[in-house]
């Protein structure tokens, strides 16, 4: 393995049917299942990865704003093309946030910064895929 801190490595192994399990060497693993029975499908896993990556940014930014976050739940909704390769054609990330000191302007700014500047997963998607965000405070 390289000592390059920017290099990531993952491996995945076929478990039969359309099921694979994998992860980083010596790290935790995830099972992905085309049918979504034994684990999320790869497309769902992609949406989860984008939501988690963006959520980590939003949590960090809100902490810097001195907000006290109590809950953060992110819905990731992806629309797929009807024809193969059935790629994702649009994404909506809906952030449900509760806590003390969270303002709508601050939360919306945190989400916008994540999706447009910091979230490596979302920014790795094809730039022709529109990403819509919503903030729900409560």
C-alpha positions in Angstrom: 0.0 0.0 0.0 1.0 3.6 -0.6 1.7 6.1 2.1 -0.4 8.6 0.1 -3.0 10.0 2.6 -5.3 10.8 -0.3 -5.5 7.2 -1.5 -8.4 5.1 -0.4 -8.7 1.3 -0.9 -11.7 -0.9 -0.7 -12.5 -4.5 -1.8 -15.8 -6.3 -2.3 -16.5 -10.0 -2.4 -19.4 -11.7 -4.1 -21.7 -13.6 -1.6 -23.9 -15.2 -4.2 -27.0 -14.0 -6.0 -26.5 -10.3 -6.5 -25.1 -9.7 -3.0 -21.6 -8.4 -2.2 -19.8 -7.6 1.1 -16.9 -5.3 1.3 -15.1 -2.4 2.9 -11.6 -1.0 3.6 -8.9 -3.5 4.6 -9.1 -4.3 8.3 -12.2 -2.0 8.6 -15.9 -2.5 9.0 -17.8 -4.0 6.1 -21.1 -3.3 4.4 -23.3 -5.8 2.6 -25.0 -4.5 -0.6 -27.8 -6.4 -2.2 -29.4 -5.6 -5.6 -32.8 -6.6 -4.1 -32.2 -4.5 -1.0 -32.9 -7.6 1.3 -29.5 -8.3 2.9 -28.3 -4.7 2.7 -29.0 -1.6 0.8 -28.7 -1.7 -3.0 -25.6 0.0 -4.5 -27.8 3.0 -5.6 -29.2 3.3 -2.1 -25.7 3.0 -0.7 -24.6 5.9 -2.9 -27.5 8.1 -1.6 -26.6 7.1 2.0 -22.9 7.9 1.4 -23.9 11.4 0.0 -26.2 12.0 2.9 -23.7 10.9 5.5 -20.9 12.9 4.0 -23.0 16.1 3.7 -24.4 15.5 7.2 -20.9 15.3 8.7 -20.2 18.7 7.1 -23.4 20.2 8.3 -22.8 19.0 11.9 -19.3 20.4 11.9 -20.4 23.8 10.4 -23.3 24.1 12.9 -20.9 23.4 15.8 -18.7 26.2 14.4 -21.8 28.5 14.5 -22.1 27.5 18.2 -25.4 25.8 17.6 -26.2 22.8 19.9 -27.4 20.1 17.6 -29.7 17.5 19.2 -30.9 15.6 16.1 -29.9 15.4 12.5 -31.8 13.2 10.1 -31.3 13.4 6.4 -33.6 12.0 3.7 -31.8 11.3 0.5 -34.1 10.9 -2.5 -32.7 10.0 -5.9 -34.6 9.8 -9.2 -33.3 7.2 -11.6 -33.5 7.2 -15.4 -36.1 4.6 -16.7 -33.6 3.3 -19.3 -30.3 1.5 -18.7 -27.9 2.3 -17.1 -30.7 3.7 -14.9 -28.3 6.3 -13.5 -29.4 8.8 -10.9 -30.6 11.9 -12.7 -31.5 14.1 -9.7 -31.0 14.1 -5.9 -32.8 15.8 -3.1 -31.3 16.0 0.4 -33.8 16.9 3.1 -32.2 17.9 6.4 -34.3 17.6 9.6 -32.5 19.4 12.3 -33.3 20.2 16.0 -31.3 21.9 18.7 -30.6 25.1 20.4 -29.3 28.2 18.5 -30.0 26.8 15.1 -31.3 29.5 12.8 -32.9 28.9 9.4 -30.2 31.1 7.8 -27.4 29.3 9.6 -28.7 25.8 8.8 -29.3 26.7 5.1 -25.8 28.2 4.8 -24.3 25.0 6.4 -26.2 22.8 3.9 -25.3 25.0 0.9 -21.6 25.0 1.9 -21.6 21.3 2.3 -23.2 20.5 -1.1 -21.4 23.1 -3.1 -17.9 23.1 -1.5 -17.1 20.4 1.1 -18.9 17.1 0.5 -16.5 15.0 -1.5 -19.2 12.4 -2.2 -21.8 14.8 -3.6 -19.1 16.7 -5.5 -17.9 13.4 -7.1 -21.3 13.0 -8.8 -21.6 14.0 -12.4 -22.1 17.8 -12.4 -25.2 17.5 -14.6 -27.1 15.9 -11.8 -29.1 18.6 -10.0 -29.0 18.4 -6.2 -31.8 20.1 -4.4 -31.7 20.7 -0.6 -34.4 21.4 1.9 -34.0 22.3 5.6 -36.7 21.3 8.1 -36.3 22.8 11.6 -38.2 21.5 14.5 
